[in-house]
Amino acid sequence: MQYASATHWNQVFRAYRQRGDDLDGGEQWTGAFAPILRTHHVHNILDLGCGTGNDVLRLTRHGYTVV
């Protein structure tokens, strides 16, 4: 098995950022989970696989504190 290097992924995400692309497809993930999180009174979220950071921005717009 072979893995892509960090250099490869840095280039991929840099290209996404430069084009303004969003890996999440907009609100697909956050739109689905924000109501569930709200129902369970979640206020703080830890994002470990940040990628482009678009999910973090959307979650903060929904009122969550994201680290």
N, CA, C and O atoms as a CHARMM CRD file, in Angstrom:
* protein
*
  268
    1    1 MET  N      0.83900  -1.16400   0.00000 PROA 1      0.00000
    2    1 MET  CA     0.00000   0.00000   0.00000 PROA 1      0.00000
    3    1 MET  C      0.88900   1.23500   0.00000 PROA 1      0.00000
    4    1 MET  O      1.93500   1.26000   0.64900 PROA 1      0.00000
    5    2 GLN  N      0.47200   2.23700  -0.72000 PROA 2      0.00000
    6    2 GLN  CA     1.26100   3.45500  -0.82100 PROA 2      0.00000
    7    2 GLN  C      0.40000   4.64900  -0.41200 PROA 2      0.00000
    8    2 GLN  O     -0.78700   4.69900  -0.73400 PROA 2      0.00000
    9    3 TYR  N      0.98100   5.58600   0.27900 PROA 3      0.00000
   10    3 TYR  CA     0.26100   6.75500   0.74700 PROA 3      0.00000
   11    3 TYR  C      0.79200   8.00300   0.05200 PROA 3      0.00000
   12    3 TYR  O      1.97100   8.08500  -0.29400 PROA 3      0.00000
   13    4 ALA  N     -0.09400   8.96900  -0.14500 PROA 4      0.00000
   14    4 ALA  CA     0.32300  10.24500  -0.73200 PROA 4      0.00000
   15    4 ALA  C      1.05900  11.04900   0.33700 PROA 4      0.00000
   16    4 ALA  O      0.70700  11.00700   1.51500 PROA 4      0.00000
   17    5 SER  N      2.06100  11.76400  -0.08300 PROA 5      0.00000
   18    5 SER  CA     2.86700  12.55300   0.85400 PROA 5      0.00000
   19    5 SER  C      2.13000  13.81100   1.29600 PROA 5      0.00000
   20    5 SER  O      1.14800  14.22600   0.68100 PROA 5      0.00000
   21    6 ALA  N      2.61800  14.39500   2.35600 PROA 6      0.00000
   22    6 ALA  CA     2.05100  15.66000   2.83600 PROA 6      0.00000
   23    6 ALA  C      2.16500  16.73400   1.76500 PROA 6      0.00000
   24    6 ALA  O      1.28300  17.58400   1.64000 PROA 6      0.00000
   25    7 THR  N      3.23300  16.70100   1.00300 PROA 7      0.00000
   26    7 THR  CA     3.41000  17.67700  -0.08400 PROA 7      0.00000
   27    7 THR  C      2.26400  17.56400  -1.08600 PROA 7      0.00000
   28    7 THR  O      1.73100  18.57600  -1.54200 PROA 7      0.00000
   29    8 HSD  N      1.89200  16.34900  -1.42300 PROA 8      0.00000
   30    8 HSD  CA     0.77100  16.13900  -2.34300 PROA 8      0.00000
   31    8 HSD  C     -0.50400  16.77700  -1.80600 PROA 8      0.00000
   32    8 HSD  O     -1.17400  17.52700  -2.51700 PROA 8      0.00000
   33    9 TRP  N     -0.84500  16.47500  -0.53600 PROA 9      0.00000
   34    9 TRP  CA    -2.08900  16.99000   0.03500 PROA 9      0.00000
   35    9 TRP  C     -2.04200  18.49500   0.22600 PROA 9      0.00000
   36    9 TRP  O     -3.06500  19.16500   0.08100 PROA 9      0.00000
   37   10 ASN  N     -0.88000  19.04000   0.54800 PROA 10     0.00000
   38   10 ASN  CA    -0.75600  20.49900   0.62300 PROA 10     0.00000
   39   10 ASN  C     -1.08200  21.13300  -0.72000 PROA 10     0.00000
   40   10 ASN  O     -1.75200  22.16300  -0.77800 PROA 10     0.00000
   41   11 GLN  N     -0.61300  20.52300  -1.79100 PROA 11     0.00000
   42   11 GLN  CA    -0.90400  21.04400  -3.13500 PROA 11     0.00000
   43   11 GLN  C     -2.38800  20.91500  -3.46500 PROA 11     0.00000
   44   11 GLN  O     -2.98400  21.83100  -4.03100 PROA 11     0.00000
   45   12 VAL  N     -2.97900  19.78400  -3.11400 PROA 12     0.00000
   46   12 VAL  CA    -4.40700  19.57100  -3.38600 PROA 12     0.00000
   47   12 VAL  C     -5.24600  20.62000  -2.67800 PROA 12     0.00000
   48   12 VAL  O     -6.09100  21.25700  -3.30600 PROA 12     0.00000
   49   13 PHE  N     -5.02900  20.81200  -1.38100 PROA 13     0.00000
   50   13 PHE  CA    -5.84900  21.75100  -0.62300 PROA 13     0.00000
   51   13 PHE  C     -5.55100  23.20100  -1.00500 PROA 13     0.00000
   52   13 PHE  O     -6.44300  24.04700  -0.95000 PROA 13     0.00000
   53   14 ARG  N     -4.32900  23.49200  -1.38400 PROA 14     0.00000
   54   14 ARG  CA    -3.99600  24.83200  -1.86600 PROA 14     0.00000
   55   14 ARG  C     -4.78100  25.13100  -3.14700 PROA 14     0.00000
   56   14 ARG  O     -5.29700  26.23400  -3.32300 PROA 14     0.00000
   57   15 ALA  N     -4.86300  24.14900  -4.02700 PROA 15     0.00000
   58   15 ALA  CA    -5.62200  24.32300  -5.27700 PROA 15     0.00000
   59   15 ALA  C     -7.10800  24.52000  -4.98000 PROA 15     0.00000
   60   15 ALA  O     -7.75100  25.36600  -5.60200 PROA 15     0.00000
   61   16 TYR  N     -7.66700  23.74500  -4.03200 PROA 16     0.00000
   62   16 TYR  CA    -9.06900  23.94600  -3.64200 PROA 16     0.00000
   63   16 TYR  C     -9.28900  25.36400  -3.14900 PROA 16     0.00000
   64   16 TYR  O    -10.24100  26.03500  -3.54700 PROA 16     0.00000
   65   17 ARG  N     -8.39000  25.81400  -2.27100 PROA 17     0.00000
   66   17 ARG  CA    -8.52400  27.15500  -1.70100 PROA 17     0.00000
   67   17 ARG  C     -8.43700  28.22300  -2.77900 PROA 17     0.00000
   68   17 ARG  O     -9.23000  29.16500  -2.78400 PROA 17     0.00000
   69   18 GLN  N     -7.48900  28.08600  -3.68400 PROA 18     0.00000
   70   18 GLN  CA    -7.31000  29.09100  -4.73300 PROA 18     0.00000
   71   18 GLN  C     -8.51400  29.15100  -5.66500 PROA 18     0.00000
   72   18 GLN  O     -8.86600  30.22600  -6.15100 PROA 18     0.00000
   73   19 ARG  N     -9.15000  28.00900  -5.92000 PROA 19     0.00000
   74   19 ARG  CA   -10.33500  27.98700  -6.78200 PROA 19     0.00000
   75   19 ARG  C    -11.59600  28.35300  -6.01700 PROA 19     0.00000
   76   19 ARG  O    -12.63400  28.63200  -6.61700 PROA 19     0.00000
   77   20 GLY  N    -11.50600  28.35000  -4.69100 PROA 20     0.00000
   78   20 GLY  CA   -12.68500  28.61700  -3.87600 PROA 20     0.00000
   79   20 GLY  C    -13.58100  27.39700  -3.74200 PROA 20     0.00000
   80   20 GLY  O    -14.73400  27.51600  -3.32600 PROA 20     0.00000
   81   21 ASP  N    -13.05900  26.22100  -4.09300 PROA 21     0.00000
   82   21 ASP  CA   -13.84100  24.99100  -3.99400 PROA 21     0.00000
   83   21 ASP  C    -14.04300  24.59800  -2.53600 PROA 21     0.00000
   84   21 ASP  O    -13.24100  24.93500  -1.66400 PROA 21     0.00000
   85   22 ASP  N    -15.10500  23.89600  -2.30200 PROA 22     0.00000
   86   22 ASP  CA   -15.45300  23.46600  -0.96000 PROA 22     0.00000
   87   22 ASP  C    -15.64900  21.95700  -0.97100 PROA 22     0.00000
   88   22 ASP  O    -16.55200  21.45100  -1.63800 PROA 22     0.00000
   89   23 LEU  N    -14.81700  21.24400  -0.24300 PROA 23     0.00000
   90   23 LEU  CA   -14.91200  19.78600  -0.21700 PROA 23     0.00000
   91   23 LEU  C    -16.22700  19.29800   0.37500 PROA 23     0.00000
   92   23 LEU  O    -16.66700  18.19200   0.06000 PROA 23     0.00000
   93   24 ASP  N    -16.85500  20.08900   1.21600 PROA 24     0.00000
   94   24 ASP  CA   -18.08300  19.68600   1.88900 PROA 24     0.00000
   95   24 ASP  C    -19.31000  19.90400   1.01000 PROA 24     0.00000
   96   24 ASP  O    -20.39400  19.43200   1.35400 PROA 24     0.00000
   97   25 GLY  N    -19.17500  20.58900  -0.08600 PROA 25     0.00000
   98   25 GLY  CA   -20.34000  20.85100  -0.92600 PROA 25     0.00000
   99   25 GLY  C    -21.32100  21.79300  -0.26500 PROA 25     0.00000
  100   25 GLY  O    -22.53300  21.60300  -0.36200 PROA 25     0.00000
  101   26 GLY  N    -20.80600  22.80100   0.40100 PROA 26     0.00000
  102   26 GLY  CA   -21.68800  23.77100   1.05700 PROA 26     0.00000
  103   26 GLY  C    -22.15700  23.26800   2.39400 PROA 26     0.00000
  104   26 GLY  O    -21.36000  22.83000   3.22300 PROA 26     0.00000
  105   27 GLU  N    -23.44800  23.33200   2.60000 PROA 27     0.00000
  106   27 GLU  CA   -24.04700  22.98000   3.89300 PROA 27     0.00000
  107   27 GLU  C    -24.42500  21.50700   4.00800 PROA 27     0.00000
  108   27 GLU  O    -25.16400  21.15100   4.92500 PROA 27     0.00000
  109   28 GLN  N    -23.95700  20.64700   3.13000 PROA 28     0.00000
  110   28 GLN  CA   -24.38600  19.24300   3.16400 PROA 28     0.00000
  111   28 GLN  C    -24.11800  18.58200   4.50800 PROA 28     0.00000
  112   28 GLN  O    -25.00300  17.93100   5.06300 PROA 28     0.00000
  113   29 TRP  N    -22.93200  18.73700   5.02800 PROA 29     0.00000
  114   29 TRP  CA   -22.60100  18.10600   6.30100 PROA 29     0.00000
  115   29 TRP  C    -23.12300  18.92500   7.46900 PROA 29     0.00000
  116   29 TRP  O    -23.84700  18.40900   8.32100 PROA 29     0.00000
  117   30 THR  N    -22.75900  20.19300   7.50900 PROA 30     0.00000
  118   30 THR  CA   -23.14300  21.01900   8.66000 PROA 30     0.00000
  119   30 THR  C    -24.64600  21.24500   8.70700 PROA 30     0.00000
  120   30 THR  O    -25.22700  21.31500   9.79000 PROA 30     0.00000
  121   31 GLY  N    -25.27500  21.35900   7.55800 PROA 31     0.00000
  122   31 GLY  CA   -26.72200  21.54200   7.53400 PROA 31     0.00000
  123   31 GLY  C    -27.46400  20.34500   8.08900 PROA 31     0.00000
  124   31 GLY  O    -28.52300  20.49200   8.70000 PROA 31     0.00000
  125   32 ALA  N    -26.91200  19.16100   7.87900 PROA 32     0.00000
  126   32 ALA  CA   -27.53800  17.94000   8.38400 PROA 32     0.00000
  127   32 ALA  C    -27.30600  17.74700   9.87400 PROA 32     0.00000
  128   32 ALA  O    -28.19900  17.28600  10.58500 PROA 32     0.00000
  129   33 PHE  N    -26.11700  18.09400  10.35400 PROA 33     0.00000
  130   33 PHE  CA   -25.77400  17.80800  11.74500 PROA 33     0.00000
  131   33 PHE  C    -26.02600  18.95100  12.72000 PROA 33     0.00000
  132   33 PHE  O    -26.18700  18.70100  13.91400 PROA 33     0.00000
  133   34 ALA  N    -26.06600  20.17600  12.26100 PROA 34     0.00000
  134   34 ALA  CA   -26.28200  21.30500  13.18100 PROA 34     0.00000
  135   34 ALA  C    -27.57600  21.15500  13.97700 PROA 34     0.00000
  136   34 ALA  O    -27.55200  21.38800  15.18600 PROA 34     0.00000
  137   35 PRO  N    -28.69600  20.78200  13.37700 PROA 35     0.00000
  138   35 PRO  CA   -29.92000  20.61200  14.17900 PROA 35     0.00000
  139   35 PRO  C    -29.80600  19.49300  15.21800 PROA 35     0.00000
  140   35 PRO  O    -30.33700  19.61200  16.32200 PROA 35     0.00000
  141   36 ILE  N    -29.11500  18.41300  14.86300 PROA 36     0.00000
  142   36 ILE  CA   -28.92700  17.31000  15.81300 PROA 36     0.00000
  143   36 ILE  C    -28.06800  17.77200  16.97800 PROA 36     0.00000
  144   36 ILE  O    -28.38300  17.49600  18.13600 PROA 36     0.00000
  145   37 LEU  N    -26.98800  18.47200  16.67500 PROA 37     0.00000
  146   37 LEU  CA   -26.11900  18.98700  17.73300 PROA 37     0.00000
  147   37 LEU  C    -26.87700  19.95300  18.63400 PROA 37     0.00000
  148   37 LEU  O    -26.70900  19.93500  19.85300 PROA 37     0.00000
  149   38 ARG  N    -27.70900  20.79600  18.03400 PROA 38     0.00000
  150   38 ARG  CA   -28.49800  21.76600  18.79900 PROA 38     0.00000
  151   38 ARG  C    -29.47500  21.04100  19.72000 PROA 38     0.00000
  152   38 ARG  O    -29.63800  21.42600  20.87800 PROA 38     0.00000
  153   39 THR  N    -30.12400  19.99600  19.21400 PROA 39     0.00000
  154   39 THR  CA   -31.07300  19.21900  20.00900 PROA 39     0.00000
  155   39 THR  C    -30.40900  18.62600  21.25000 PROA 39     0.00000
  156   39 THR  O    -31.03600  18.50700  22.30300 PROA 39     0.00000
  157   40 HSD  N    -29.14300  18.25600  21.11800 PROA 40     0.00000
  158   40 HSD  CA   -28.40600  17.66500  22.23600 PROA 40     0.00000
  159   40 HSD  C    -27.61100  18.70000  23.03400 PROA 40     0.00000
  160   40 HSD  O    -26.74600  18.35100  23.83800 PROA 40     0.00000
  161   41 HSD  N    -27.91700  19.97300  22.79900 PROA 41     0.00000
  162   41 HSD  CA   -27.32300  21.08400  23.55700 PROA 41     0.00000
  163   41 HSD  C    -25.79900  21.13000  23.46100 PROA 41     0.00000
  164   41 HSD  O    -25.11800  21.47400  24.42700 PROA 41     0.00000
  165   42 VAL  N    -25.27500  20.78100  22.29100 PROA 42     0.00000
  166   42 VAL  CA   -23.83000  20.85600  22.04800 PROA 42     0.00000
  167   42 VAL  C    -23.47500  22.31600  21.77800 PROA 42     0.00000
  168   42 VAL  O    -24.16000  22.99600  21.01500 PROA 42     0.00000
  169   43 HSD  N    -22.40700  22.78900  22.40300 PROA 43     0.00000
  170   43 HSD  CA   -21.96500  24.16600  22.20600 PROA 43     0.00000
  171   43 HSD  C    -20.53400  24.23000  21.66600 PROA 43     0.00000
  172   43 HSD  O    -20.17100  25.16400  20.95100 PROA 43     0.00000
  173   44 ASN  N    -19.73000  23.22800  22.01700 PROA 44     0.00000
  174   44 ASN  CA   -18.31700  23.20800  21.63100 PROA 44     0.00000
  175   44 ASN  C    -18.03000  21.98700  20.76500 PROA 44     0.00000
  176   44 ASN  O    -18.49300  20.88400  21.05400 PROA 44     0.00000
  177   45 ILE  N    -17.26000  22.19800  19.70100 PROA 45     0.00000
  178   45 ILE  CA   -16.92600  21.12400  18.76900 PROA 45     0.00000
  179   45 ILE  C    -15.42100  21.13200  18.53900 PROA 45     0.00000
  180   45 ILE  O    -14.80800  22.18600  18.37400 PROA 45     0.00000
  181   46 LEU  N    -14.83900  19.93700  18.53300 PROA 46     0.00000
  182   46 LEU  CA   -13.43100  19.76400  18.21700 PROA 46     0.00000
  183   46 LEU  C    -13.33900  19.21200  16.80300 PROA 46     0.00000
  184   46 LEU  O    -13.85800  18.13100  16.52600 PROA 46     0.00000
  185   47 ASP  N    -12.69100  19.93500  15.91300 PROA 47     0.00000
  186   47 ASP  CA   -12.51900  19.50100  14.53000 PROA 47     0.00000
  187   47 ASP  C    -11.09500  18.99400  14.36300 PROA 47     0.00000
  188   47 ASP  O    -10.14500  19.77400  14.42600 PROA 47     0.00000
  189   48 LEU  N    -10.94300  17.69500  14.15200 PROA 48     0.00000
  190   48 LEU  CA    -9.60800  17.09600  14.05000 PROA 48     0.00000
  191   48 LEU  C     -9.13800  16.92100  12.61200 PROA 48     0.00000
  192   48 LEU  O     -7.93600  16.80300  12.37200 PROA 48     0.00000
  193   49 GLY  N    -10.04300  16.90000  11.66400 PROA 49     0.00000
  194   49 GLY  CA    -9.66900  16.72200  10.26000 PROA 49     0.00000
  195   49 GLY  C    -10.06400  17.96500   9.49000 PROA 49     0.00000
  196   49 GLY  O    -10.93800  17.91700   8.62500 PROA 49     0.00000
  197   50 CYS  N     -9.42900  19.06100   9.80100 PROA 50     0.00000
  198   50 CYS  CA    -9.89400  20.38100   9.36900 PROA 50     0.00000
  199   50 CYS  C     -9.95100  20.58100   7.85700 PROA 50     0.00000
  200   50 CYS  O    -10.78800  21.34500   7.37600 PROA 50     0.00000
  201   51 GLY  N     -9.09200  19.92200   7.10500 PROA 51     0.00000
  202   51 GLY  CA    -9.11700  20.11700   5.65600 PROA 51     0.00000
  203   51 GLY  C     -8.97500  21.58200   5.29300 PROA 51     0.00000
  204   51 GLY  O     -8.00100  22.23100   5.67300 PROA 51     0.00000
  205   52 THR  N     -9.93800  22.09700   4.56600 PROA 52     0.00000
  206   52 THR  CA    -9.88900  23.48900   4.12600 PROA 52     0.00000
  207   52 THR  C    -10.36700  24.46100   5.19200 PROA 52     0.00000
  208   52 THR  O    -10.13900  25.66500   5.07700 PROA 52     0.00000
  209   53 GLY  N    -11.02800  23.95500   6.23000 PROA 53     0.00000
  210   53 GLY  CA   -11.55700  24.81800   7.28400 PROA 53     0.00000
  211   53 GLY  C    -12.95600  25.33500   7.01000 PROA 53     0.00000
  212   53 GLY  O    -13.50500  26.08200   7.82000 PROA 53     0.00000
  213   54 ASN  N    -13.54600  24.95200   5.88400 PROA 54     0.00000
  214   54 ASN  CA   -14.88600  25.45000   5.55000 PROA 54     0.00000
  215   54 ASN  C    -15.94500  24.98200   6.54100 PROA 54     0.00000
  216   54 ASN  O    -16.85700  25.73900   6.87300 PROA 54     0.00000
  217   55 ASP  N    -15.83400  23.73500   7.02100 PROA 55     0.00000
  218   55 ASP  CA   -16.80400  23.24800   8.00900 PROA 55     0.00000
  219   55 ASP  C    -16.72000  24.06300   9.29300 PROA 55     0.00000
  220   55 ASP  O    -17.74300  24.38300   9.89800 PROA 55     0.00000
  221   56 VAL  N    -15.50500  24.39600   9.70600 PROA 56     0.00000
  222   56 VAL  CA   -15.32000  25.18500  10.92500 PROA 56     0.00000
  223   56 VAL  C    -16.01200  26.54000  10.77700 PROA 56     0.00000
  224   56 VAL  O    -16.69900  26.99200  11.69300 PROA 56     0.00000
  225   57 LEU  N    -15.83500  27.17400   9.64500 PROA 57     0.00000
  226   57 LEU  CA   -16.48700  28.46800   9.42200 PROA 57     0.00000
  227   57 LEU  C    -18.00300  28.34700   9.47600 PROA 57     0.00000
  228   57 LEU  O    -18.67400  29.17500  10.09200 PROA 57     0.00000
  229   58 ARG  N    -18.53400  27.33100   8.84100 PROA 58     0.00000
  230   58 ARG  CA   -19.99100  27.14700   8.85100 PROA 58     0.00000
  231   58 ARG  C    -20.50400  26.85100  10.25400 PROA 58     0.00000
  232   58 ARG  O    -21.53300  27.38700  10.66400 PROA 58     0.00000
  233   59 LEU  N    -19.79600  26.00300  10.99300 PROA 59     0.00000
  234   59 LEU  CA   -20.23100  25.69100  12.35300 PROA 59     0.00000
  235   59 LEU  C    -20.20700  26.91900  13.24500 PROA 59     0.00000
  236   59 LEU  O    -21.10400  27.09700  14.07000 PROA 59     0.00000
  237   60 THR  N    -19.20400  27.76700  13.09700 PROA 60     0.00000
  238   60 THR  CA   -19.18400  28.99700  13.90300 PROA 60     0.00000
  239   60 THR  C    -20.33600  29.91400  13.50500 PROA 60     0.00000
  240   60 THR  O    -20.88100  30.61800  14.35500 PROA 60     0.00000
  241   61 ARG  N    -20.70800  29.91700  12.24900 PROA 61     0.00000
  242   61 ARG  CA   -21.86200  30.71600  11.80500 PROA 61     0.00000
  243   61 ARG  C    -23.16800  30.18300  12.38900 PROA 61     0.00000
  244   61 ARG  O    -24.13500  30.92700  12.55000 PROA 61     0.00000
  245   62 HSD  N    -23.18700  28.87600  12.70600 PROA 62     0.00000
  246   62 HSD  CA   -24.36700  28.27500  13.35900 PROA 62     0.00000
  247   62 HSD  C    -24.32800  28.52800  14.87300 PROA 62     0.00000
  248   62 HSD  O    -25.24100  28.12200  15.59300 PROA 62     0.00000
  249   63 GLY  N    -23.27500  29.19700  15.35300 PROA 63     0.00000
  250   63 GLY  CA   -23.19900  29.56000  16.75600 PROA 63     0.00000
  251   63 GLY  C    -22.36000  28.65600  17.63700 PROA 63     0.00000
  252   63 GLY  O    -22.35000  28.82700  18.85600 PROA 63     0.00000
  253   64 TYR  N    -21.65200  27.69300  17.05000 PROA 64     0.00000
  254   64 TYR  CA   -20.83200  26.79100  17.84100 PROA 64     0.00000
  255   64 TYR  C    -19.43800  27.36300  18.03900 PROA 64     0.00000
  256   64 TYR  O    -18.94400  28.12600  17.20900 PROA 64     0.00000
  257   65 THR  N    -18.81500  26.98900  19.13800 PROA 65     0.00000
  258   65 THR  CA   -17.41200  27.29000  19.36900 PROA 65     0.00000
  259   65 THR  C    -16.62900  26.08600  18.85600 PROA 65     0.00000
  260   65 THR  O    -16.84500  24.96000  19.30300 PROA 65     0.00000
  261   66 VAL  N    -15.72700  26.32600  17.92400 PROA 66     0.00000
  262   66 VAL  CA   -15.00800  25.23500  17.27900 PROA 66     0.00000
  263   66 VAL  C    -13.50100  25.40300  17.51400 PROA 66     0.00000
  264   66 VAL  O    -12.93500  26.47400  17.29300 PROA 66     0.00000
  265   67 VAL  N    -12.87500  24.31900  17.96700 PROA 67     0.00000
  266   67 VAL  CA   -11.43800  24.28600  18.18500 PROA 67     0.00000
  267   67 VAL  C    -10.84900  23.29200  17.21100 PROA 67     0.00000
  268   67 VAL  O     -9.63600  23.08400  17.19900 PROA 67     0.00000
